[in-house]
Amino acid sequence: MSPTEKLAWRMPPLALPKPVRWSAGTRLGMMALRGYLILSALLLLIKAIK
């Protein structure tokens, strides 16, 4: 892209792009991260209560 095109570029509408299709590995990784987040929040809550 030329510098002029870069300055004139605008993000396409959100309805235009297709939703992302996650692979099984990516989905598993995201579930692991979600589980880690929930576990850490629970441990912080338990520590705050004690």
ABEGO torsion letter per residue (X at the ends): XBAAAAAABBBBBAAABBBBBBBAAAAAAAAAAAAAAAAAAAAAAAAAAX
